[in-house]
């Protein structure tokens, strides 16, 4: 399965996928890495791995729609079977999603705590368990059909940063395991139900 991975930051999820793809038995290969900004560690990871890269900055386009179309065209050049949003901090359009099956991770147990502050919202609410979700991206914010979830306990002395780091460890493992299964066993979506195998 050919993966195009989109990043906005340090690229730790990307690195986890690259490490997994080094084993031919994993069933997937990262064919390109894209970003919405320059000078990030995620792109440096791609460069060190010898992968094709592209940057599609919103500021370089006259409208959000033009940016989205340019991003989709850049992705299409690498003929992916799956697009993985790995810490990619931009929403993509329905038109983008019509062109490419796309998955994303979120550092909370969806549908709880959507948006950009999942760990902080979970901590503020006082939940005892939070976690991470891998989902098929749809037109909403963290609302797509759920592929996998992993629970992470909230400790009494957690700060947002400490909790988020603990979630990220579980999130990476879930991403790698699930994408590998999707590659090896196939997958399908029927309404809100996602079946692997």
Z-matrix of the N, CA and C atoms (Angstrom, degrees):
N
C 1 1.450
C 2 1.528 1 108.84
N 3 1.327 2 114.77 1 128.17
C 4 1.465 3 120.87 2 -177.57
C 5 1.530 4 109.38 3 -87.85
N 6 1.340 5 116.24 4 123.58
C 7 1.462 6 121.96 5 -178.17
C 8 1.518 7 110.73 6 -110.08
N 9 1.314 8 116.84 7 131.63
C 10 1.462 9 121.70 8 162.85
C 11 1.525 10 105.93 9 -106.70
N 12 1.328 11 116.96 10 125.33
C 13 1.457 12 122.49 11 -176.71
C 14 1.529 13 108.48 12 -108.37
N 15 1.324 14 116.26 13 128.86
C 16 1.466 15 121.67 14 178.30
C 17 1.521 16 109.20 15 -107.64
N 18 1.329 17 116.39 16 131.89
C 19 1.466 18 122.75 17 -174.24
C 20 1.528 19 110.40 18 -130.58
N 21 1.343 20 115.01 19 159.04
C 22 1.466 21 121.00 20 173.81
C 23 1.517 22 112.39 21 -130.15
N 24 1.335 23 117.42 22 -6.52
C 25 1.458 24 119.20 23 -172.64
C 26 1.509 25 113.45 24 -144.38
N 27 1.334 26 115.61 25 -127.96
C 28 1.469 27 120.25 26 -169.55
C 29 1.522 28 114.07 27 -74.70
N 30 1.331 29 117.38 28 -20.41
C 31 1.462 30 119.31 29 174.17
C 32 1.519 31 115.36 30 76.47
N 33 1.339 32 117.94 31 30.42
C 34 1.471 33 118.73 32 179.56
C 35 1.528 34 111.37 33 -69.67
N 36 1.345 35 117.84 34 -35.98
C 37 1.470 36 119.44 35 174.61
C 38 1.520 37 110.55 36 -65.77
N 39 1.326 38 116.62 37 -40.59
C 40 1.462 39 120.91 38 175.04
C 41 1.524 40 110.67 39 -57.33
N 42 1.326 41 117.18 40 -46.99
C 43 1.465 42 120.72 41 -178.55
C 44 1.523 43 111.04 42 -61.44
N 45 1.331 44 116.23 43 -40.02
C 46 1.471 45 119.57 44 178.06
C 47 1.530 46 110.65 45 -61.35
N 48 1.330 47 116.71 46 -40.73
C 49 1.465 48 120.00 47 177.42
C 50 1.525 49 111.44 48 -67.82
N 51 1.330 50 117.15 49 -42.00
C 52 1.469 51 120.28 50 178.33
C 53 1.524 52 111.17 51 -60.03
N 54 1.331 53 116.33 52 -42.84
C 55 1.464 54 120.26 53 179.24
C 56 1.527 55 110.40 54 -62.45
N 57 1.335 56 116.47 55 -42.79
C 58 1.468 57 120.23 56 -179.82
C 59 1.522 58 111.23 57 -66.12
N 60 1.340 59 116.11 58 -40.70
C 61 1.473 60 120.54 59 -176.99
C 62 1.524 61 112.55 60 -69.16
N 63 1.331 62 117.35 61 -14.93
C 64 1.468 63 120.33 62 176.90
C 65 1.524 64 111.32 63 -63.98
N 66 1.327 65 117.15 64 -21.59
C 67 1.467 66 122.14 65 176.88
C 68 1.526 67 108.22 66 -92.41
N 69 1.352 68 118.87 67 116.05
C 70 1.470 69 120.55 68 -178.73
C 71 1.530 70 113.15 69 -57.24
N 72 1.318 71 117.65 70 -26.02
C 73 1.460 72 120.76 71 -179.70
C 74 1.534 73 112.25 72 -71.29
N 75 1.330 74 117.19 73 -13.62
C 76 1.465 75 120.25 74 -178.60
C 77 1.526 76 111.13 75 -62.69
N 78 1.332 77 117.12 76 -38.04
C 79 1.457 78 120.67 77 174.34
C 80 1.512 79 115.58 78 98.85
N 81 1.329 80 117.51 79 -2.47
C 82 1.460 81 120.88 80 -179.04
C 83 1.519 82 109.28 81 -135.39
N 84 1.324 83 115.22 82 159.33
C 85 1.463 84 120.83 83 176.96
C 86 1.528 85 108.25 84 -142.84
N 87 1.330 86 116.08 85 136.56
C 88 1.465 87 120.73 86 174.67
C 89 1.526 88 107.27 87 -80.56
N 90 1.337 89 116.88 88 119.57
C 91 1.470 90 120.49 89 -176.71
C 92 1.526 91 112.41 90 -100.21
N 93 1.340 92 117.82 91 -16.75
C 94 1.468 93 120.99 92 178.12
C 95 1.519 94 109.07 93 -167.35
N 96 1.326 95 114.73 94 157.59
C 97 1.467 96 121.90 95 176.98
C 98 1.526 97 107.88 96 -128.14
N 99 1.322 98 115.48 97 130.14
C 100 1.460 99 120.74 98 177.34
C 101 1.510 100 110.41 99 -118.33
N 102 1.330 101 116.07 100 158.83
C 103 1.463 102 120.97 101 -179.87
C 104 1.520 103 109.30 102 -145.69
N 105 1.345 104 114.37 103 161.23
C 106 1.463 105 119.75 104 176.92
C 107 1.519 106 111.30 105 -101.75
N 108 1.337 107 117.28 106 6.37
C 109 1.473 108 120.64 107 175.41
C 110 1.517 109 110.03 108 -156.96
N 111 1.334 110 115.06 109 157.90
C 112 1.468 111 122.67 110 -178.47
C 113 1.525 112 110.74 111 -85.31
N 114 1.324 113 115.10 112 166.65
C 115 1.453 114 121.42 113 165.90
C 116 1.511 115 115.38 114 68.21
N 117 1.312 116 117.79 115 29.16
C 118 1.468 117 120.50 116 -179.04
C 119 1.528 118 110.30 117 -107.43
N 120 1.306 119 115.51 118 156.83
C 121 1.463 120 120.89 119 -178.40
C 122 1.530 121 111.59 120 -64.65
N 123 1.325 122 117.43 121 -30.85
C 124 1.460 123 119.84 122 177.11
C 125 1.520 124 112.07 123 -57.21
N 126 1.338 125 117.47 124 -42.56
C 127 1.464 126 121.00 125 177.48
C 128 1.523 127 110.85 126 -69.78
N 129 1.327 128 117.25 127 -35.94
C 130 1.466 129 120.21 128 177.50
C 131 1.531 130 110.35 129 -62.76
N 132 1.325 131 116.67 130 -38.66
C 133 1.473 132 120.32 131 176.88
C 134 1.530 133 110.27 132 -61.73
N 135 1.336 134 115.76 133 -43.60
C 136 1.466 135 120.11 134 178.73
C 137 1.525 136 110.60 135 -62.45
N 138 1.328 137 116.15 136 -42.85
C 139 1.469 138 120.39 137 -179.74
C 140 1.525 139 111.19 138 -62.58
N 141 1.340 140 116.36 139 -43.86
C 142 1.465 141 119.98 140 178.62
C 143 1.523 142 111.77 141 -62.73
N 144 1.328 143 116.19 142 -27.50
C 145 1.466 144 120.74 143 179.66
C 146 1.523 145 112.14 144 -88.45
N 147 1.341 146 116.77 145 -1.41
C 148 1.459 147 120.32 146 178.74
C 149 1.519 148 114.22 147 72.55
N 150 1.312 149 116.73 148 25.86
C 151 1.462 150 120.57 149 -176.90
C 152 1.521 151 111.74 150 -92.34
N 153 1.336 152 117.54 151 148.78
C 154 1.460 153 120.15 152 170.88
C 155 1.523 154 109.85 153 -61.42
N 156 1.330 155 115.93 154 142.41
C 157 1.462 156 121.52 155 -178.63
C 158 1.522 157 109.74 156 -133.05
N 159 1.317 158 115.51 157 154.67
C 160 1.461 159 120.52 158 171.44
C 161 1.521 160 108.81 159 -147.70
N 162 1.330 161 115.52 160 150.73
C 163 1.462 162 121.98 161 177.53
C 164 1.523 163 107.23 162 -123.38
N 165 1.316 164 115.18 163 130.22
C 166 1.462 165 121.16 164 179.51
C 167 1.527 166 107.20 165 -128.71
N 168 1.341 167 115.46 166 95.72
C 169 1.467 168 121.09 167 -175.10
C 170 1.523 169 110.05 168 -89.60
N 171 1.319 170 115.21 169 133.74
C 172 1.468 171 120.84 170 179.18
C 173 1.529 172 110.98 171 -57.08
N 174 1.339 173 116.81 172 -38.45
C 175 1.465 174 121.31 173 -177.00
C 176 1.531 175 113.26 174 -65.15
N 177 1.330 176 116.35 175 -18.22
C 178 1.468 177 120.19 176 -178.56
C 179 1.522 178 113.11 177 -86.94
N 180 1.319 179 117.40 178 3.83
C 181 1.466 180 120.83 179 -175.96
C 182 1.524 181 110.20 180 -126.99
N 183 1.336 182 116.60 181 146.31
C 184 1.463 183 119.78 182 -174.86
C 185 1.531 184 113.88 183 -67.58
N 186 1.330 185 117.33 184 -23.71
C 187 1.469 186 119.19 185 179.94
C 188 1.523 187 109.14 186 -148.22
N 189 1.308 188 114.58 187 164.86
C 190 1.471 189 121.18 188 175.86
C 191 1.536 190 110.14 189 -59.98
N 192 1.331 191 116.10 190 -38.81
C 193 1.466 192 120.62 191 -179.43
C 194 1.530 193 110.65 192 -65.06
N 195 1.339 194 116.56 193 -41.12
C 196 1.468 195 120.29 194 178.15
C 197 1.527 196 110.54 195 -64.02
N 198 1.342 197 115.72 196 -41.50
C 199 1.466 198 120.03 197 177.76
C 200 1.524 199 110.67 198 -61.60
N 201 1.319 200 116.44 199 -46.30
C 202 1.458 201 121.08 200 -177.83
C 203 1.534 202 110.70 201 -61.76
N 204 1.323 203 116.30 202 -41.27
C 205 1.466 204 121.09 203 179.57
C 206 1.526 205 110.26 204 -66.18
N 207 1.336 206 116.68 205 -41.78
C 208 1.469 207 120.53 206 178.57
C 209 1.525 208 110.95 207 -64.89
N 210 1.325 209 116.46 208 -40.36
C 211 1.464 210 120.30 209 176.94
C 212 1.526 211 110.57 210 -61.62
N 213 1.323 212 115.95 211 -46.40
C 214 1.469 213 119.95 212 -179.96
C 215 1.529 214 111.10 213 -61.74
N 216 1.327 215 116.69 214 -41.08
C 217 1.471 216 119.52 215 178.79
C 218 1.528 217 111.43 216 -64.90
N 219 1.338 218 116.84 217 -38.65
C 220 1.468 219 120.50 218 178.29
C 221 1.530 220 110.62 219 -65.69
N 222 1.321 221 116.36 220 -41.32
C 223 1.471 222 120.54 221 177.19
C 224 1.532 223 109.90 222 -63.04
N 225 1.329 224 116.24 223 -44.49
C 226 1.472 225 121.30 224 -175.51
C 227 1.529 226 112.25 225 -59.97
N 228 1.326 227 117.58 226 -29.46
C 229 1.469 228 120.31 227 179.61
C 230 1.522 229 112.18 228 -59.48
N 231 1.334 230 117.51 229 -20.06
C 232 1.473 231 121.06 230 -176.29
C 233 1.525 232 112.06 231 -106.00
N 234 1.343 233 116.94 232 5.26
C 235 1.470 234 123.00 233 170.98
C 236 1.533 235 112.95 234 49.39
N 237 1.337 236 117.57 235 57.01
C 238 1.469 237 118.57 236 -176.70
C 239 1.523 238 113.22 237 -77.19
N 240 1.325 239 115.25 238 150.80
C 241 1.461 240 121.29 239 167.20
C 242 1.524 241 110.37 240 -85.70
N 243 1.343 242 116.13 241 -25.09
C 244 1.463 243 121.53 242 -178.17
C 245 1.523 244 108.62 243 -151.72
N 246 1.332 245 116.20 244 137.45
C 247 1.464 246 121.76 245 171.75
C 248 1.528 247 107.31 246 -103.37
N 249 1.332 248 115.98 247 130.36
C 250 1.461 249 121.51 248 178.42
C 251 1.528 250 108.11 249 -111.63
N 252 1.326 251 115.84 250 118.55
C 253 1.467 252 120.64 251 173.18
C 254 1.525 253 106.29 252 -85.81
N 255 1.326 254 116.13 253 108.81
C 256 1.473 255 121.82 254 -173.88
C 257 1.529 256 108.13 255 -113.77
N 258 1.327 257 115.25 256 82.58
C 259 1.460 258 118.86 257 -174.68
C 260 1.514 259 112.09 258 73.48
N 261 1.326 260 117.09 259 25.76
C 262 1.467 261 121.87 260 178.92
C 263 1.520 262 107.44 261 -84.08
N 264 1.326 263 116.44 262 117.21
C 265 1.466 264 120.94 263 -168.40
C 266 1.533 265 113.36 264 -97.40
N 267 1.324 266 116.37 265 37.01
C 268 1.461 267 120.89 266 175.32
C 269 1.527 268 108.22 267 -132.81
N 270 1.317 269 115.47 268 145.55
C 271 1.458 270 120.36 269 173.24
C 272 1.518 271 109.10 270 -83.03
N 273 1.323 272 116.04 271 140.97
C 274 1.462 273 120.86 272 175.21
C 275 1.522 274 108.84 273 -105.81
N 276 1.325 275 115.84 274 159.27
C 277 1.467 276 120.73 275 -172.38
C 278 1.528 277 111.81 276 -83.90
N 279 1.333 278 114.33 277 168.58
C 280 1.471 279 120.83 278 172.96
C 281 1.526 280 110.09 279 -59.65
N 282 1.336 281 117.02 280 -36.00
C 283 1.475 282 120.43 281 179.38
C 284 1.528 283 110.42 282 -63.10
N 285 1.339 284 117.15 283 -42.19
C 286 1.467 285 121.25 284 175.95
C 287 1.526 286 109.07 285 -59.74
N 288 1.328 287 116.54 286 -47.39
C 289 1.466 288 121.07 287 -176.02
C 290 1.521 289 112.00 288 -68.20
N 291 1.340 290 117.76 289 -26.44
C 292 1.463 291 120.49 290 175.05
C 293 1.532 292 110.92 291 -68.49
N 294 1.329 293 116.28 292 -27.01
C 295 1.471 294 120.45 293 -178.14
C 296 1.527 295 112.93 294 -85.60
N 297 1.344 296 116.98 295 -33.01
C 298 1.466 297 120.03 296 -172.85
C 299 1.528 298 111.36 297 -136.98
N 300 1.333 299 118.17 298 128.48
C 301 1.461 300 119.03 299 166.91
C 302 1.531 301 107.93 300 -60.47
N 303 1.328 302 116.72 301 131.12
C 304 1.460 303 121.36 302 -171.67
C 305 1.523 304 109.80 303 -135.94
N 306 1.334 305 116.08 304 135.39
C 307 1.461 306 120.85 305 176.08
C 308 1.524 307 109.65 306 -122.50
N 309 1.343 308 114.52 307 156.92
C 310 1.456 309 120.62 308 -179.06
C 311 1.524 310 108.07 309 -146.75
N 312 1.327 311 115.45 310 155.86
C 313 1.454 312 120.31 311 173.12
C 314 1.520 313 109.11 312 -107.54
N 315 1.344 314 115.26 313 154.39
C 316 1.459 315 121.34 314 177.06
C 317 1.523 316 108.03 315 -138.79
N 318 1.349 317 118.70 316 134.10
C 319 1.465 318 121.16 317 -175.80
C 320 1.533 319 113.30 318 -82.71
N 321 1.328 320 115.47 319 55.35
C 322 1.465 321 123.00 320 173.52
C 323 1.520 322 106.76 321 -163.77
N 324 1.328 323 115.94 322 169.48
C 325 1.464 324 121.06 323 176.82
C 326 1.523 325 108.46 324 -90.84
N 327 1.335 326 115.97 325 94.45
C 328 1.464 327 120.34 326 -179.91
C 329 1.530 328 108.97 327 -59.21
N 330 1.339 329 118.08 328 144.55
C 331 1.468 330 126.51 329 11.78
C 332 1.523 331 114.84 330 -87.00
N 333 1.324 332 119.05 331 7.35
C 334 1.463 333 120.01 332 178.79
C 335 1.525 334 111.48 333 -72.71
N 336 1.317 335 116.31 334 144.28
C 337 1.461 336 124.70 335 168.74
C 338 1.533 337 114.17 336 54.91
N 339 1.339 338 118.08 337 56.76
C 340 1.467 339 120.22 338 174.65
C 341 1.528 340 110.78 339 -71.95
N 342 1.331 341 115.40 340 170.73
C 343 1.465 342 119.92 341 175.14
C 344 1.518 343 112.55 342 96.11
N 345 1.314 344 115.40 343 -165.00
C 346 1.467 345 120.52 344 -168.06
C 347 1.520 346 114.40 345 -87.55
N 348 1.337 347 118.67 346 -2.00
C 349 1.464 348 119.44 347 -174.91
C 350 1.528 349 111.49 348 -130.15
N 351 1.336 350 116.97 349 44.40
C 352 1.459 351 121.52 350 -177.70
C 353 1.520 352 114.34 351 -52.84
N 354 1.342 353 119.02 352 -52.82
C 355 1.470 354 119.19 353 -179.31
C 356 1.528 355 113.06 354 -62.84
N 357 1.326 356 117.59 355 -41.30
C 358 1.454 357 120.87 356 179.15
C 359 1.518 358 112.05 357 -65.67
N 360 1.336 359 116.16 358 -40.04
C 361 1.461 360 119.87 359 178.74
C 362 1.527 361 110.54 360 -66.27
N 363 1.330 362 117.00 361 -40.20
C 364 1.471 363 120.69 362 178.63
C 365 1.529 364 110.56 363 -62.61
N 366 1.340 365 115.92 364 -43.51
C 367 1.466 366 120.82 365 179.83
C 368 1.531 367 110.41 366 -64.16
N 369 1.332 368 116.50 367 -44.67
C 370 1.463 369 121.16 368 -178.97
C 371 1.527 370 111.78 369 -63.68
N 372 1.330 371 116.08 370 -32.73
C 373 1.468 372 120.11 371 -178.92
C 374 1.522 373 111.87 372 -77.22
N 375 1.325 374 116.12 373 -21.69
C 376 1.453 375 120.03 374 178.09
C 377 1.514 376 115.23 375 87.41
N 378 1.342 377 117.41 376 20.61
C 379 1.469 378 118.74 377 178.78
C 380 1.519 379 110.07 378 -66.65
N 381 1.301 380 116.83 379 154.43
C 382 1.466 381 122.34 380 179.73
C 383 1.520 382 111.69 381 -96.46
N 384 1.347 383 115.84 382 -18.31
C 385 1.468 384 121.76 383 178.29
C 386 1.518 385 107.78 384 -135.76
N 387 1.315 386 116.42 385 132.02
C 388 1.463 387 121.44 386 170.29
C 389 1.522 388 105.95 387 -129.98
N 390 1.325 389 118.86 388 -150.09
C 391 1.452 390 118.20 389 179.70
C 392 1.506 391 112.23 390 161.08
N 393 1.326 392 115.11 391 -148.33
C 394 1.461 393 121.19 392 -178.88
C 395 1.521 394 109.21 393 -141.15
N 396 1.320 395 115.13 394 152.10
C 397 1.459 396 122.72 395 -177.94
C 398 1.524 397 109.13 396 -129.57
N 399 1.328 398 116.32 397 136.84
C 400 1.465 399 122.17 398 168.99
C 401 1.523 400 106.30 399 -109.21
N 402 1.335 401 116.10 400 126.17
C 403 1.458 402 119.30 401 -175.09
C 404 1.519 403 111.52 402 -138.75
N 405 1.332 404 114.86 403 159.16
C 406 1.457 405 121.99 404 173.49
C 407 1.521 406 106.35 405 -80.55
N 408 1.321 407 116.54 406 124.81
C 409 1.466 408 120.62 407 -174.93
C 410 1.527 409 110.17 408 -70.25
N 411 1.342 410 115.21 409 133.59
C 412 1.456 411 121.43 410 172.27
C 413 1.529 412 108.29 411 -123.29
N 414 1.317 413 117.53 412 -163.25
C 415 1.457 414 120.67 413 -174.82
C 416 1.513 415 114.92 414 -76.16
N 417 1.339 416 118.81 415 -7.66
C 418 1.453 417 121.62 416 -178.21
C 419 1.524 418 112.14 417 -95.05
N 420 1.329 419 115.54 418 -172.51
C 421 1.466 420 121.76 419 177.62
C 422 1.529 421 108.30 420 -101.20
N 423 1.324 422 116.36 421 105.49
C 424 1.471 423 122.64 422 179.00
C 425 1.528 424 111.38 423 59.11
N 426 1.331 425 117.08 424 39.10
C 427 1.471 426 121.45 425 -175.41
C 428 1.524 427 113.73 426 -114.95
N 429 1.332 428 119.03 427 -1.30
C 430 1.456 429 121.06 428 -172.19
C 431 1.521 430 113.76 429 -71.47
N 432 1.341 431 116.42 430 167.19
C 433 1.463 432 121.90 431 177.78
C 434 1.529 433 111.29 432 -55.93
N 435 1.329 434 115.58 433 137.09
C 436 1.467 435 121.50 434 -170.73
C 437 1.528 436 111.03 435 -88.26
N 438 1.325 437 115.40 436 126.94
C 439 1.461 438 123.25 437 176.16
C 440 1.524 439 112.05 438 -88.36
N 441 1.332 440 116.61 439 -43.41
C 442 1.462 441 120.68 440 -176.33
C 443 1.519 442 109.09 441 -159.28
N 444 1.328 443 115.30 442 152.88
C 445 1.461 444 121.08 443 173.98
C 446 1.520 445 109.02 444 -140.44
N 447 1.324 446 115.69 445 151.73
C 448 1.460 447 121.74 446 175.87
C 449 1.524 448 108.17 447 -135.93
N 450 1.324 449 115.57 448 135.23
C 451 1.461 450 120.74 449 -178.50
C 452 1.523 451 110.66 450 -89.35
N 453 1.330 452 115.40 451 142.90
C 454 1.461 453 122.41 452 177.59
C 455 1.525 454 107.48 453 -132.80
N 456 1.347 455 118.57 454 122.76
C 457 1.456 456 119.79 455 180.00
C 458 1.528 457 111.92 456 -68.65
N 459 1.318 458 115.56 457 147.06
C 460 1.461 459 121.67 458 174.41
C 461 1.525 460 107.27 459 -97.57
N 462 1.333 461 116.01 460 122.83
C 463 1.468 462 120.86 461 -179.45
C 464 1.529 463 109.75 462 -89.77
N 465 1.334 464 115.24 463 154.81
C 466 1.480 465 120.91 464 -174.31
C 467 1.527 466 112.50 465 -60.00
N 468 1.329 467 116.96 466 -33.49
C 469 1.473 468 119.46 467 -176.00
C 470 1.526 469 112.80 468 -102.41
N 471 1.333 470 117.80 469 17.30
C 472 1.466 471 120.61 470 -179.93
C 473 1.526 472 111.64 471 -63.88
N 474 1.322 473 115.79 472 138.66
C 475 1.460 474 121.97 473 161.62
C 476 1.526 475 106.52 474 -98.37
N 477 1.320 476 116.82 475 168.98
C 478 1.463 477 120.15 476 177.80
C 479 1.524 478 110.01 477 -58.11
N 480 1.341 479 116.65 478 -43.24
C 481 1.471 480 120.72 479 -177.13
C 482 1.523 481 111.11 480 -64.50
N 483 1.327 482 117.13 481 -45.94
C 484 1.472 483 121.30 482 -178.41
C 485 1.532 484 109.89 483 -63.86
N 486 1.334 485 116.72 484 -45.72
C 487 1.459 486 120.78 485 179.37
C 488 1.523 487 110.80 486 -62.56
N 489 1.336 488 116.95 487 -44.21
C 490 1.463 489 120.36 488 -178.29
C 491 1.530 490 110.84 489 -62.48
N 492 1.319 491 117.24 490 -41.23
C 493 1.469 492 119.87 491 178.59
C 494 1.525 493 111.09 492 -62.49
N 495 1.339 494 116.96 493 -40.03
C 496 1.463 495 119.86 494 179.28
C 497 1.531 496 110.57 495 -67.33
N 498 1.327 497 116.54 496 -38.63
C 499 1.466 498 120.00 497 176.43
C 500 1.528 499 110.30 498 -62.44
N 501 1.339 500 116.86 499 -43.06
C 502 1.471 501 120.74 500 -177.22
C 503 1.527 502 112.20 501 -57.90
N 504 1.323 503 117.18 502 -38.11
C 505 1.475 504 120.53 503 179.56
C 506 1.531 505 109.72 504 -61.09
N 507 1.330 506 116.30 505 -47.32
C 508 1.465 507 120.49 506 179.06
C 509 1.533 508 111.25 507 -68.54
N 510 1.327 509 116.17 508 -36.69
C 511 1.465 510 121.98 509 -179.81
C 512 1.535 511 110.79 510 -61.45
N 513 1.322 512 116.73 511 -44.45
C 514 1.474 513 120.57 512 179.89
C 515 1.523 514 111.04 513 -62.59
N 516 1.329 515 116.16 514 -45.36
C 517 1.467 516 119.43 515 -179.27
C 518 1.529 517 110.77 516 -62.65
N 519 1.334 518 116.63 517 -42.34
C 520 1.466 519 121.31 518 178.71
C 521 1.525 520 110.98 519 -63.07
N 522 1.332 521 117.18 520 -44.26
C 523 1.465 522 121.83 521 179.59
C 524 1.518 523 110.66 522 -59.15
N 525 1.322 524 116.52 523 -49.91
C 526 1.468 525 120.98 524 -177.07
C 527 1.528 526 110.39 525 -63.21
N 528 1.318 527 116.91 526 -47.23
C 529 1.466 528 120.08 527 -177.83
C 530 1.529 529 110.97 528 -62.74
N 531 1.333 530 117.02 529 -45.10
C 532 1.463 531 120.36 530 -174.20
C 533 1.522 532 112.05 531 -72.16
N 534 1.328 533 118.33 532 -43.48
C 535 1.471 534 120.26 533 178.54
C 536 1.536 535 109.93 534 -62.81
N 537 1.314 536 116.79 535 -38.48
C 538 1.465 537 119.57 536 176.44
C 539 1.511 538 111.79 537 -61.69
N 540 1.319 539 116.93 538 -43.98
C 541 1.469 540 120.03 539 177.90
C 542 1.524 541 110.96 540 -64.34
N 543 1.335 542 117.63 541 -40.41
C 544 1.464 543 120.85 542 177.52
C 545 1.522 544 110.34 543 -59.53
N 546 1.340 545 115.90 544 -41.40
C 547 1.466 546 120.73 545 -178.53
C 548 1.526 547 111.27 546 -67.27
N 549 1.311 548 116.47 547 -44.03
C 550 1.473 549 120.85 548 -174.28
C 551 1.527 550 113.37 549 -80.72
N 552 1.348 551 116.79 550 -32.90
C 553 1.470 552 120.28 551 -169.99
C 554 1.527 553 113.48 552 -111.43
N 555 1.341 554 117.31 553 -12.30
C 556 1.457 555 120.95 554 -174.87
C 557 1.527 556 110.74 555 81.09
N 558 1.338 557 115.28 556 166.02
C 559 1.464 558 119.03 557 -178.38
C 560 1.516 559 109.92 558 -157.82
N 561 1.327 560 115.68 559 157.52
C 562 1.461 561 120.59 560 -179.77
C 563 1.526 562 108.94 561 -148.94
N 564 1.329 563 114.58 562 155.62
C 565 1.459 564 121.81 563 178.68
C 566 1.523 565 108.19 564 -121.03
N 567 1.330 566 115.92 565 131.03
C 568 1.459 567 121.95 566 175.84
C 569 1.517 568 106.99 567 -131.61
N 570 1.325 569 116.98 568 99.19
C 571 1.463 570 120.75 569 -174.26
C 572 1.523 571 109.74 570 64.36
N 573 1.331 572 116.84 571 -121.76
C 574 1.465 573 120.10 572 178.35
C 575 1.522 574 111.91 573 -94.89
N 576 1.318 575 116.78 574 1.88
C 577 1.473 576 120.88 575 -177.75
C 578 1.527 577 110.27 576 -96.79
N 579 1.331 578 116.06 577 127.08
C 580 1.468 579 121.22 578 177.72
C 581 1.529 580 107.56 579 -114.36
N 582 1.316 581 115.21 580 128.61
C 583 1.469 582 120.44 581 179.64
C 584 1.524 583 109.62 582 -116.70
N 585 1.321 584 115.77 583 129.51
C 586 1.469 585 120.89 584 172.80
C 587 1.517 586 107.35 585 -104.67
N 588 1.339 587 115.52 586 129.57
C 589 1.467 588 119.01 587 -178.95
C 590 1.519 589 111.49 588 94.42
